[in-house]
Amino acid sequence: MTPSPAPGRPTRYLPVLLIFVAVFIAAINLRAGIASLGAVLDGVLTSFGAGGRLAGVVTAMPGFFFAVMGLAAVPLASRFGLSKMLTWGMVLTLIGLAARPWVGEFWLFIALTACVVVGIALANVLLPAWIKNHGGRNIIALMTIYTSVLGLSGALGPLSALLFHGDDAWRGALFVWAIFAAGQVVVWVVIAARTGFDFPSLARTRVVPEVPEAPETAEATEIAEVPKTPEAPATVDASATPEVPGGSDAATASASVSDSTPPARARASLWRAPTAVFLMLFFGLQSMNAYFQMGWLPQVYIDNGVSASVGSVALALVGALNIIGGLTMPTIIDRSRWLAIYPVVFSVFAAAGYLGLYLAADTWPLLWAFLLGLGGFCFPTAIALIPARSRTPLVTARVSGFVQPYGYFVAAAGPLIVGVVYGATGEWSAILLGLVAATVLMAIVGYRASRRGFIDDELEAGAGAV
């Protein structure tokens, strides 16, 4: 009698070339469907006769659904399998991208945008875990492709607006990404059929949401040390000895820490750990800036007399700098002894970009975008701080599962508030000054989150004080 496959093991072998193709085509779809909307937002609003409040709802969706899927994706994948959930999410993205440019009601446009974002959010969480599960000896190469192409997706998204002209140019600029989404679905239907149920078995692994080290172009996303996969749970050998990043202080402190975590660290609420709370706020504020830029930055330029094409290029420039940040900051954070300087410096860059938009948006538009792109280095910094401020894999996993979902809820509030204020005033002065204030707050909480110390110790102290 032939034994059935162990739960969580792929039921069929995946060719290496198919795995590489699957990761590449998934990554190229991870930001473009979101980033392409900001460049044509003005045309969308004009076509539907919608105001700033409704636009705020649309631009808040990425943060909201990234938060929800951060909490829901792993339980769903544990029930249906990684490959199947990824495929279903990609089908949702395809439906949204293919249909939303052609609907006649704005509420349908919003619903289909939700389909796009939900599908992307599922992949954002689950794809790194899928790579860990199926990548074998190619995990490093696959993660390099994933993080690089994800950043490229965010940079290319706004540029589709340059391909079309006329009153309905926005329809083509949004629809073109459905072509890539269709190719993605074809590849992943094959993947899902070959793998069967492929969620890792608890009998041979433990599932922990390991920490991303790459940019979101926001959001992203999301390098060098592959097991710390972006914004997603990944499978880790239960017997593996953890490597603790975060500079020499982390390495020294971890030398005497065993792989078993004291019960207090597993039970204590992260709300009692000040560093975790400040890190969550820092992550949320930097994500809020990213989603504002992704959704509203071209509109800021257009309202200040800058051409729509320049606005699209400016947003693409921000995305391109996010790629550089994602490739460099994890290593810099890991090798640095004093981390607190980085959130402050990058927040200053972001504040300078917003002040430039406030004072002279039409004078040096690409300079302000460049400064905002440097400010976007806060994202990989926040991600790298998660392992840098925790010792053990369990605490790292708990912090990641706390910082990112709740941080994304904070992020979703920003574009929504911007939409309400813009709809009421039609001006950007108050909004841009508010964003400057938000970057000052981001510098403060980022400085506190990056100070020497470990969340593990705070959890122990908090549990002992109860």
C-alpha positions in Angstrom: 0.0 0.0 0.0 1.5 3.4 -1.0 1.4 6.0 1.7 -0.2 9.3 1.0 1.9 12.4 0.8 2.7 14.1 4.0 0.5 17.0 4.7 2.1 20.2 3.4 4.4 18.6 0.9 3.9 19.4 -2.7 2.3 16.5 -4.4 4.2 16.9 -7.6 7.6 18.2 -8.5 7.8 21.7 -10.0 10.4 22.3 -12.7 12.9 25.0 -11.7 12.2 27.1 -14.8 8.4 27.1 -14.0 9.2 28.2 -10.4 11.3 31.1 -11.7 8.6 32.1 -14.3 5.9 32.0 -11.6 7.8 34.2 -9.2 8.7 36.7 -11.9 5.2 37.1 -13.3 3.7 37.3 -9.8 6.1 40.0 -8.7 5.5 42.1 -11.8 1.8 42.2 -10.8 2.3 43.1 -7.2 2.3 46.9 -7.4 1.4 48.0 -10.9 -2.3 47.6 -10.5 -2.2 49.9 -7.5 0.5 52.4 -8.6 -1.1 52.9 -12.1 -4.2 54.5 -10.6 -2.6 57.5 -9.0 -1.2 58.7 -12.4 -4.7 58.8 -13.9 -6.8 59.6 -10.8 -7.8 63.0 -12.2 -9.2 61.4 -15.4 -11.1 58.8 -13.4 -12.7 61.4 -11.1 -13.7 63.5 -14.0 -15.1 60.6 -16.0 -17.3 59.5 -13.1 -18.0 63.0 -11.7 -16.7 61.8 -8.4 -15.2 64.0 -5.7 -12.2 63.9 -3.4 -14.0 62.0 -0.6 -14.6 59.0 -2.9 -11.1 59.2 -4.2 -10.0 59.1 -0.6 -11.8 55.8 -0.3 -10.1 54.3 -3.3 -6.6 55.5 -2.3 -7.1 54.1 1.3 -7.9 50.6 0.0 -4.3 49.3 -0.3 -3.5 50.1 3.3 -6.8 48.7 4.6 -6.7 45.4 2.6 -3.0 44.9 3.3 -3.9 45.0 7.0 -6.9 42.7 6.7 -5.0 40.2 4.5 -2.1 40.4 6.9 -4.4 38.9 9.5 -6.5 36.5 7.2 -4.2 35.2 4.5 -2.3 32.6 6.6 -5.4 31.0 8.1 -7.0 30.8 4.6 -3.8 29.3 3.1 -3.6 26.7 6.0 -7.1 25.6 4.9 -6.8 25.6 1.1 -3.1 25.6 0.4 -0.6 28.3 -0.6 -0.7 27.8 -4.3 -4.5 27.7 -4.5 -5.0 30.8 -2.4 -2.4 32.7 -4.5 -4.1 31.6 -7.7 -7.6 32.6 -6.4 -6.1 36.0 -5.4 -4.6 36.4 -8.9 -8.0 35.6 -10.5 -9.6 38.4 -8.3 -6.9 40.8 -9.5 -7.5 39.9 -13.1 -11.2 40.4 -12.8 -10.7 43.8 -11.2 -8.1 45.0 -13.7 -10.0 43.8 -16.8 -13.4 45.1 -15.8 -13.0 48.3 -13.8 -12.0 50.6 -16.7 -15.2 49.8 -18.6 -17.9 50.2 -15.8 -20.3 53.1 -15.8 -20.8 53.5 -12.1 -18.2 54.6 -9.6 -19.4 52.2 -6.9 -18.6 49.4 -9.3 -15.2 50.9 -10.0 -14.6 50.9 -6.2 -15.7 47.3 -5.9 -13.5 46.1 -8.7 -10.6 48.1 -7.3 -11.2 46.2 -4.1 -10.8 42.9 -6.1 -7.5 44.2 -7.5 -6.2 45.1 -4.0 -7.4 42.0 -2.2 -5.6 39.8 -4.8 -2.4 41.8 -4.5 -2.6 41.7 -0.7 -2.9 37.9 -0.7 0.1 37.6 -2.9 2.0 40.1 -0.8 1.6 37.9 2.2 1.8 34.4 0.7 4.3 34.6 -2.1 7.4 34.8 0.1 6.2 31.8 2.0 5.5 29.9 -1.2 9.1 30.6 -2.3 10.4 29.3 1.0 8.3 26.2 0.6 9.1 25.4 -3.1 12.4 27.2 -3.8 14.8 24.6 -2.5 18.4 25.6 -3.3 17.1 28.5 -5.4 15.6 30.5 -2.6 18.2 33.3 -2.7 17.9 33.7 -6.4 14.1 33.6 -6.2 13.9 36.2 -3.4 16.3 38.5 -5.4 14.0 38.3 -8.4 10.9 38.8 -6.2 12.1 41.9 -4.4 13.7 43.5 -7.4 10.8 42.9 -9.7 8.3 44.0 -7.1 10.0 47.3 -6.8 10.1 47.5 -10.6 6.4 46.9 -10.7 5.8 49.9 -8.5 8.0 52.1 -10.7 6.5 51.0 -14.0 2.8 51.3 -12.9 2.5 55.0 -13.3 4.3 55.0 -16.6 1.4 53.3 -18.4 -0.4 56.7 -18.3 2.2 57.9 -20.9 1.0 55.3 -23.5 -2.5 56.7 -23.9 -4.0 60.0 -24.8 -7.4 61.7 -24.9 -10.3 62.0 -22.4 -10.5 58.2 -21.9 -6.8 57.6 -21.7 -7.1 56.4 -18.1 -9.1 53.4 -19.3 -6.2 52.1 -21.4 -3.6 53.0 -18.8 -5.5 50.8 -16.2 -6.5 48.0 -18.5 -3.0 47.3 -19.9 -2.1 45.7 -16.6 -4.8 43.1 -17.1 -2.7 41.6 -19.8 0.1 40.9 -17.3 -2.5 39.6 -14.8 -3.9 37.2 -17.4 -0.5 35.7 -18.0 0.0 35.4 -14.3 -3.3 33.4 -13.9 -2.3 31.0 -16.7 1.0 30.2 -15.1 -0.4 29.8 -11.6 -3.3 27.6 -12.6 -0.7 25.2 -13.8 1.2 25.6 -10.5 -1.9 25.0 -8.4 -2.8 21.9 -10.4 0.7 20.4 -9.9 1.2 21.2 -6.2 -2.1 20.2 -4.7 -2.3 21.2 -1.0 1.0 22.7 -0.2 0.7 24.5 3.2 3.6 23.4 5.4 2.9 20.6 7.8 3.3 21.5 11.4 4.7 18.0 11.8 7.9 19.0 10.1 7.9 22.8 10.4 6.6 25.6 12.4 5.0 28.5 10.6 6.3 31.9 11.6 5.7 35.2 9.7 9.3 36.0 9.0 10.5 39.5 8.5 10.6 41.3 5.2 13.7 43.0 4.0 12.5 44.7 0.9 10.4 47.7 -0.3 6.3 48.2 -0.8 6.4 50.9 -3.2 5.1 51.4 -1.3 4.8 49.4 0.2 7.8 46.8 -0.6 8.3 45.8 -1.1 9.8 44.0 0.7 17.0 41.0 0.9 20.1 39.7 1.2 19.2 37.1 3.9 16.4 35.3 2.3 14.7 33.4 5.1 13.5 36.8 6.4 10.9 37.0 3.7 8.8 40.1 3.1 5.5 40.7 4.9 4.7 37.1 5.0 4.7 33.9 6.9 7.4 31.5 5.9 8.2 27.9 6.8 11.2 27.4 9.1 12.8 24.2 10.2 11.8 23.6 13.8 15.3 22.6 14.6 17.1 25.5 12.8 19.2 27.8 14.9 18.0 31.3 14.3 20.2 34.1 13.0 19.5 37.4 14.7 20.1 40.4 12.6 20.4 43.9 13.8 24.0 44.8 14.3 26.5 43.9 16.9 24.3 44.6 19.9 21.8 42.1 18.6 24.4 39.5 17.8 26.0 39.8 21.2 22.7 39.6 23.1 21.6 36.6 21.1 24.6 34.5 21.8 23.2 33.3 25.1 19.6 33.0 24.0 18.3 29.5 23.2 15.8 28.7 20.5 13.1 28.1 23.1 11.3 31.2 24.1 10.3 31.9 27.7 6.5 31.7 28.2 6.2 35.4 29.0 7.5 36.3 25.6 4.9 34.1 24.0 2.0 35.4 26.1 2.6 39.0 27.0 0.7 41.6 25.0 2.9 43.5 22.5 0.9 46.6 23.5 2.9 46.5 26.8 6.2 46.7 24.8 6.9 50.4 24.1 9.4 49.6 21.3 6.9 47.4 19.5 4.2 50.1 19.7 6.6 52.9 18.4 7.8 50.6 15.7 4.2 49.9 14.6 3.5 53.7 14.5 6.7 54.3 12.5 5.7 51.6 10.0 2.2 53.0 9.8 3.3 56.6 9.2 5.8 55.6 6.6 3.2 53.5 4.8 0.7 56.4 5.0 3.2 58.5 3.2 3.8 55.8 0.6 0.0 55.4 -0.1 -0.5 59.1 -0.3 2.2 59.4 -2.9 1.0 56.4 -4.8 -2.6 57.7 -4.9 -2.3 61.5 -4.9 1.2 62.7 -5.9 0.4 63.1 -9.6 -2.7 65.0 -8.7 -0.7 67.4 -6.6 1.5 68.2 -9.6 -1.4 68.6 -11.9 -3.2 71.0 -9.6 -0.1 73.1 -9.4 0.2 73.5 -13.2 2.6 70.6 -13.9 1.8 68.3 -16.8 0.3 64.9 -16.1 3.2 63.2 -17.8 5.7 64.8 -15.4 3.5 63.7 -12.5 3.6 60.1 -13.8 7.4 60.3 -14.2 7.7 61.8 -10.7 5.8 58.9 -9.1 7.9 56.4 -11.1 11.0 58.1 -9.7 9.8 57.6 -6.2 9.2 53.9 -7.0 12.7 53.5 -8.5 14.3 54.9 -5.4 12.3 52.5 -3.3 14.1 49.7 -5.2 17.4 51.1 -4.2 16.3 51.5 -0.6 15.1 47.9 -0.4 18.4 46.6 -1.7 20.6 48.6 0.5 19.0 49.4 3.9 18.7 45.9 5.3 22.4 45.4 5.1 23.1 48.9 6.4 20.8 48.3 9.4 22.4 44.9 10.1 25.9 46.4 10.1 25.2 49.6 12.0 25.8 50.1 15.7 23.6 53.1 16.0 20.3 52.9 14.2 18.4 55.9 15.5 19.9 58.2 12.9 18.3 56.6 9.9 14.5 57.2 10.7 15.4 60.8 11.5 17.4 61.5 8.3 14.9 59.8 6.0 12.0 61.7 7.6 13.8 64.9 7.1 14.1 64.1 3.4 10.4 63.4 3.2 9.6 66.6 5.0 11.8 68.6 2.6 10.0 67.0 -0.4 6.6 68.0 1.0 7.8 71.5 1.8 9.1 71.8 -1.8 5.7 70.8 -3.1 4.1 73.4 -0.8 6.4 76.2 -1.8 7.2 75.6 -5.5 5.7 72.4 -6.9 6.1 73.6 -10.5 9.7 74.8 -10.2 11.7 71.6 -9.6 9.0 68.9 -9.6 11.5 66.0 -10.0 13.7 67.3 -7.2 10.8 67.1 -4.8 10.0 63.6 -6.0 13.6 62.6 -5.5 13.5 63.8 -1.9 10.3 61.9 -1.3 11.9 58.8 -2.8 14.7 59.1 -0.3 12.2 59.5 2.4 10.7 56.2 1.2 13.8 54.5 2.6 11.9 54.6 5.9 10.0 51.5 4.6 12.9 49.1 4.4 14.3 50.7 7.6 11.1 49.9 9.5 11.1 46.3 8.1 14.8 45.8 9.0 14.1 47.1 12.6 11.7 44.2 13.3 14.5 41.6 13.6 17.0 44.2 14.8 14.9 44.9 17.9 14.0 41.3 18.7 16.2 38.3 19.8 14.2 35.1 19.1 12.3 33.9 16.1 9.0 33.7 18.0 9.2 37.3 19.2 10.3 38.4 15.7 7.3 36.7 14.3 5.0 38.2 16.9 6.4 41.7 16.3 6.0 41.3 12.5 2.4 40.1 12.9 1.7 43.1 15.2 3.6 45.9 13.4 2.5 45.3 9.9 -1.3 44.7 10.1 -1.9 47.4 12.7 0.5 49.7 10.9 -1.4 49.3 7.7 -4.6 50.3 9.4 -2.8 53.5 10.5 -1.6 53.9 6.9 -5.1 53.5 5.4 -6.4 56.5 7.5 -4.0 59.0 5.7 -5.3 58.8 2.1 -8.9 58.8 3.4 -8.4 62.0 5.4 -6.6 63.5 2.4 -9.6 62.7 0.2 -12.0 64.3 2.7 -9.9 67.5 3.1 -9.2 67.8 -0.7 -12.9 67.3 -1.5 -13.9 70.0 0.9 -11.2 72.6 0.0 -9.9 71.6 -3.4 -6.4 72.8 -2.2 -3.2 71.1 -1.1 -1.7 73.7 1.2 -3.2 72.4 4.5 -2.7 68.8 3.4 1.0 69.3 2.6 1.7 71.1 5.8 -0.1 68.3 7.6 2.1 65.8 5.9 5.2 67.7 7.0 3.9 67.5 10.6 3.3 63.7 10.1 6.9 63.3 9.0 8.1 65.1 12.1 6.1 62.6 14.2 7.5 59.8 12.1 11.0 60.9 12.9 10.2 61.0 16.6 8.6 57.6 16.8 11.2 56.1 14.5 14.0 57.4 16.7 12.3 55.8 19.7 11.7 52.5 18.0 15.3 52.2 16.9 17.0 52.9 20.2 19.1 50.1 21.7 17.1 47.4 23.5 15.0 44.4 22.8 11.3 43.9 22.7 11.9 40.5 24.3 13.1 42.2 27.5 10.1 44.6 27.5 7.7 41.7 27.2 9.5 40.0 30.2 9.3 43.2 32.2 5.7 43.8 31.3 4.7 40.2 32.2 6.6 40.5 35.5 4.8 43.8 36.4 1.4 42.3 36.0 
